[in-house]
Amino acid sequence: MTGYGLASTDQENTKFSVEIKSLNSKFLELNLKLPRAYADKELLLRNICSKDIERGKVNVSINIERSEENLKGATINAALLSKYYKQLEAINIDLGANSSNLLQAVLNFPDVISYTEEVVNEGEWNIVQQTFNTALANFNQFRETEGAALKQDLELRITNILGFFSQIEVLAPLRIPHIRAKLNLLLEEVSGKVNVDQNRLEQELIYYIDKLDITEEKIRLKSHCDYFTETLKSKDANGKKLGFISQEIGREINTMGAKANDAQIQQLVVGMKEELEKIKEQLLNVI
């Protein structure tokens, strides 16, 4: 499910910021981008995210911006660099060699550049963790807001399917007299040309009409739609369950379409299929 959360904290000329964003995914795919100094905290943050975020391709980025006076990094030993440089310059003059890359060469000499490893103190980590928790809360709030809108849309789609269903309930019984009339008309056309066994004809007619009956499909479709709505109201994570129910809804709609034998009902079935496809697309966003 898509989501976004951002939080930042300013403390002693240092800005701590945490950004969490996610895209749709069937499983939890977690990618953490941390400063090197916090590498040992990755497992802890992963465990926190795994408890709060069930699905999605999630990117967590922690950034620390320090003021210039608080920056730590490389330090150049100017005196040693100058000494090395003058020595190389004198040797180059004696040898008549090219001296255009002396500075680059000197920078690679031992002890000219030293690096200070950044060490995270407990107080600073507490600030980072608090900022992370705030970003995670904002992320979850974003998802809840999106989820409310999503729920409303899914309820609308089910209502639309039931609306088409109500029209089918009116049209379905009208097919039988029409089918009988059509078959009788065909029999009148061949009357006298072939011998017709009326008993056998009536049996075949009953069998044919029974094959077109959609009573069971209508009952199951209504039941599945009610169950979908009931599951949608649950506070539990039911994305997969809703997906299974939508498959059952689709199965009944397809069977009704196959048995319809009526142009108007077929059009209504197409309308239900369109709504169901929109439901399936939206369920990719449901946890």
C-alpha positions as MATLAB code, in Angstrom:
seq = 'MTGYGLASTDQENTKFSVEIKSLNSKFLELNLKLPRAYADKELLLRNICSKDIERGKVNVSINIERSEENLKGATINAALLSKYYKQLEAINIDLGANSSNLLQAVLNFPDVISYTEEVVNEGEWNIVQQTFNTALANFNQFRETEGAALKQDLELRITNILGFFSQIEVLAPLRIPHIRAKLNLLLEEVSGKVNVDQNRLEQELIYYIDKLDITEEKIRLKSHCDYFTETLKSKDANGKKLGFISQEIGREINTMGAKANDAQIQQLVVGMKEELEKIKEQLLNVI';
ca = [
       0.000    0.000    0.000;
       1.278    3.468   -0.810;
       2.301    5.649    2.109;
       4.528    8.546    3.106;
       5.901    9.841    6.395;
       8.449   12.565    7.130;
       9.863   13.949   10.387;
      12.821   16.114   11.306;
      14.485   17.387   14.477;
      16.946   20.270   14.904;
      19.364   19.821   17.785;
      22.654   21.646   18.517;
      23.360   22.803   14.946;
      22.476   19.356   13.603;
      19.353   18.414   11.639;
      18.050   14.848   11.880;
      15.497   13.837    9.251;
      13.717   10.552    8.534;
      11.670    9.822    5.413;
       9.536    6.692    4.939;
       7.702    5.975    1.694;
       6.180    2.875    0.185;
       4.688    1.534   -3.040;
       2.406   -1.436   -3.663;
       3.821   -4.916   -3.197;
       2.373   -8.306   -2.242;
       5.054   -8.695    0.414;
       7.169   -6.462    2.643;
      10.283   -5.297    0.802;
      12.274   -3.083    3.143;
      15.187   -0.919    2.030;
      17.031    1.158    4.662;
      19.453    3.964    3.856;
      21.440    4.894    6.965;
      24.597    6.886    7.747;
      27.597    4.587    8.200;
      27.737    5.371   11.898;
      24.273    3.835   12.378;
      24.932    0.588   10.536;
      24.644   -1.412   13.770;
      21.103   -0.063   14.282;
      19.761   -1.467   11.005;
      18.436   -4.721   12.493;
      16.605   -2.837   15.252;
      14.933   -0.508   12.732;
      14.016   -3.446   10.492;
      12.294   -5.189   13.387;
      10.300   -2.044   14.235;
       9.223   -1.617   10.601;
       8.274   -5.286   10.249;
       5.893   -5.021   13.223;
       4.162   -1.868   11.957;
       4.248   -2.389    8.172;
       2.855   -5.636    6.799;
       3.094   -5.093    3.030;
       4.664   -2.736    0.527;
       7.955   -1.828   -1.084;
       9.219    0.447    1.689;
      12.175    2.839    1.577;
      13.454    4.296    4.849;
      16.022    7.084    4.633;
      17.789    8.616    7.655;
      19.818   11.753    7.000;
      21.965   13.867    9.330;
      23.025   17.384    8.314;
      25.658   18.920   10.562;
      26.828   22.521   10.716;
      30.297   23.182    9.346;
      31.905   23.357   12.775;
      30.437   19.991   13.690;
      31.513   18.213   10.544;
      33.852   15.313   10.917;
      35.841   13.712    8.152;
      39.204   13.984    6.474;
      42.000   16.147    7.940;
      45.025   17.204    5.876;
      48.374   17.435    7.618;
      49.522   20.661    5.932;
      53.067   20.620    7.331;
      53.707   17.045    6.225;
      52.166   17.716    2.805;
      54.407   20.761    2.320;
      57.497   18.781    3.309;
      56.712   15.931    0.909;
      55.901   18.367   -1.891;
      59.192   20.308   -1.579;
      61.181   17.087   -1.524;
      59.466   15.782   -4.659;
      59.840   19.135   -6.364;
      63.591   19.175   -5.705;
      63.952   15.614   -7.026;
      61.963   16.479  -10.163;
      64.216   19.453  -10.859;
      67.306   17.282  -10.513;
      65.856   14.654  -12.829;
      64.200   17.052  -15.221;
      60.952   15.131  -14.833;
      57.369   16.310  -15.295;
      56.126   17.992  -12.104;
      52.496   18.666  -13.082;
      50.995   15.935  -10.829;
      53.085   16.459   -7.691;
      50.179   17.543   -5.480;
      48.073   14.541   -6.437;
      50.991   12.229   -5.710;
      51.692   13.812   -2.326;
      48.059   13.473   -1.253;
      48.457    9.695   -1.512;
      51.479    9.585    0.784;
      51.087    8.020    4.257;
      49.653   10.203    7.031;
      49.051   13.215    4.759;
      45.279   12.659    5.056;
      43.759   11.205    8.203;
      40.119   10.240    8.739;
      38.121   10.615   11.910;
      35.558    7.878   12.398;
      32.195    9.241   13.482;
      31.043    7.778   16.770;
      27.374    7.895   17.708;
      26.649    8.727   21.304;
      23.534    7.465   23.074;
      21.970   10.919   23.292;
      22.186   11.449   19.550;
      20.768    7.992   18.844;
      17.781    8.779   21.081;
      17.067   11.839   18.954;
      17.279    9.759   15.772;
      14.984    7.093   17.213;
      12.390    9.661   18.332;
      12.473   11.255   14.881;
      12.100    7.820   13.297;
       9.087    7.013   15.504;
       7.442   10.301   14.529;
       8.027    9.608   10.826;
       6.588    6.092   11.242;
       3.493    7.500   12.997;
       3.034   10.018   10.159;
       3.477    7.202    7.654;
       0.792    5.085    9.338;
      -1.551    8.086    9.580;
      -1.106    8.676    5.850;
      -2.007    5.049    5.187;
      -5.072    5.234    7.411;
      -6.324    8.296    5.552;
      -5.719    6.616    2.207;
      -7.361    3.456    3.543;
     -10.555    5.316    4.489;
     -10.869    6.702    0.959;
     -10.086    3.267   -0.450;
     -12.770    1.622    1.695;
     -15.327    4.135    0.461;
     -14.424    3.412   -3.153;
     -14.637   -0.375   -2.664;
     -18.044   -0.041   -1.007;
     -19.195    2.001   -3.999;
     -18.002   -0.698   -6.429;
     -19.870   -3.432   -4.529;
     -22.979   -1.234   -4.461;
     -22.703   -0.803   -8.236;
     -22.387   -4.577   -8.728;
     -25.495   -5.123   -6.589;
     -27.270   -2.445   -8.632;
     -26.583   -4.375  -11.841;
     -27.578   -7.537   -9.984;
     -30.993   -6.064   -9.080;
     -31.676   -5.339  -12.744;
     -30.701   -8.885  -13.680;
     -33.137  -10.256  -11.083;
     -35.933   -8.425  -12.912;
     -34.870   -9.556  -16.395;
     -33.943  -13.182  -15.650;
     -37.503  -14.604  -15.253;
     -38.603  -12.927  -18.494;
     -36.238  -15.109  -20.506;
     -38.161  -18.347  -20.005;
     -41.429  -17.367  -21.760;
     -39.338  -15.866  -24.533;
     -37.356  -19.088  -24.956;
     -40.563  -21.167  -24.996;
     -42.137  -18.894  -27.588;
     -39.044  -19.046  -29.762;
     -38.928  -22.856  -29.643;
     -42.673  -23.134  -30.392;
     -42.188  -20.871  -33.395;
     -39.445  -23.119  -34.683;
     -41.644  -26.181  -34.193;
     -44.460  -24.569  -36.138;
     -42.082  -23.991  -39.013;
     -41.134  -27.681  -39.156;
     -44.653  -28.953  -38.343;
     -45.678  -31.638  -40.788;
     -42.125  -32.067  -42.008;
     -40.930  -34.161  -39.086;
     -42.589  -36.237  -36.411;
     -42.206  -34.662  -32.983;
     -42.438  -36.610  -29.742;
     -44.150  -34.115  -27.452;
     -43.084  -35.873  -24.248;
     -39.452  -35.963  -25.341;
     -39.709  -32.362  -26.484;
     -41.005  -31.271  -23.090;
     -38.174  -33.131  -21.350;
     -35.563  -31.489  -23.573;
     -37.152  -28.103  -23.025;
     -37.082  -28.525  -19.245;
     -33.440  -29.635  -19.428;
     -32.527  -26.696  -21.645;
     -34.263  -24.145  -19.427;
     -32.689  -25.702  -16.338;
     -29.229  -25.218  -17.887;
     -30.014  -21.509  -18.278;
     -31.268  -21.088  -14.720;
     -29.108  -18.641  -12.710;
     -30.909  -18.854   -9.363;
     -27.954  -20.441   -7.566;
     -25.498  -17.976   -9.078;
     -27.664  -15.051   -7.932;
     -27.818  -16.384   -4.374;
     -24.058  -16.967   -4.195;
     -23.228  -13.611   -5.778;
     -25.391  -11.751   -3.259;
     -23.808  -13.750   -0.419;
     -20.251  -13.035   -1.634;
     -20.954   -9.311   -1.974;
     -22.395   -9.163    1.552;
     -19.389  -11.074    2.890;
     -17.022   -8.693    1.062;
     -18.700   -5.679    2.685;
     -18.638   -7.334    6.104;
     -14.928   -8.185    5.771;
     -14.177   -4.659    4.587;
     -15.501   -3.269    7.884;
     -13.121   -5.420    9.936;
     -10.146   -3.689   11.550;
      -7.890   -6.643   10.795;
      -5.575   -6.771    7.763;
      -7.797   -8.542    5.238;
      -6.300   -7.636    1.861;
      -5.689  -11.245    0.850;
      -9.082  -12.362    2.141;
     -10.827   -9.657    0.131;
      -8.853  -10.814   -2.891;
     -10.165  -14.363   -2.465;
     -13.749  -13.123   -2.079;
     -13.422  -11.007   -5.225;
     -12.339  -14.134   -7.119;
     -15.531  -15.887   -5.989;
     -17.591  -12.872   -7.057;
     -15.933  -13.009  -10.464;
     -16.668  -16.727  -10.786;
     -20.426  -16.172  -10.222;
     -20.517  -13.196  -12.589;
     -18.824  -15.218  -15.333;
     -21.260  -18.123  -14.879;
     -24.230  -15.768  -15.028;
     -22.855  -14.300  -18.241;
     -22.394  -17.757  -19.759;
     -25.980  -18.725  -18.900;
     -27.603  -15.384  -19.687;
     -28.818  -16.030  -23.243;
     -30.097  -12.449  -23.188;
     -28.518   -9.309  -24.641;
     -29.662   -6.995  -21.826;
     -28.380   -9.337  -19.125;
     -25.081   -9.664  -20.961;
     -24.692   -5.883  -20.910;
     -25.338   -5.826  -17.168;
     -22.797   -8.628  -16.681;
     -20.213   -6.550  -18.547;
     -20.955   -3.659  -16.187;
     -20.390   -5.929  -13.168;
     -17.103   -7.159  -14.627;
     -15.901   -3.582  -15.079;
     -16.655   -2.787  -11.433;
     -14.959   -5.998  -10.295;
     -11.794   -5.141  -12.249;
     -11.662   -1.785  -10.467;
     -12.034   -3.625   -7.149;
      -9.133   -5.945   -7.984;
      -6.932   -2.977   -8.914;
      -7.727   -1.236   -5.649;
      -7.119   -4.379   -3.580;
      -3.449   -4.132   -4.517;
      -3.411   -1.177   -2.105;
      -5.077   -3.039    0.755;
      -2.928   -4.594    3.470;
];
